[in-house]
Amino acid sequence: MDKHLSKQRDVEIWFYGAADHIHELDTTSPTKKLTKQLIVFYEKVMDWRLPMGTQKPNQEDKDWALQEAKDLLRAIDEAHGIETEKGEWE
């Protein structure tokens, strides 16, 4: 199999699995900003789950989704008064 096609398939499979985990995501939150971020994240992941047109997700989309999920988890904790720290990996 072509290496590019293999990477593309990996990304598509990742979004398919990720969408299963957020299918019933509750996007209500203590702040309007966080609610909006959750809705954008949810809609993008669900759209990329089964791309019907020519707009297929790529590695950059997957990287964005992973980082956005991490940032959202921290923001949710902080919105509920839980202190968080963002670590750095070298």
Secondary structure, 3 states (H helix, E strand, C coil): CCHHHHHHHHHHHHHHHHHHHHCCCCCCCCCHHHHHHHHHHHHHHHHHHCCCCCCCCCHHHHHHHHHHHHHHHHHHHHHCCCCCCCCCCC
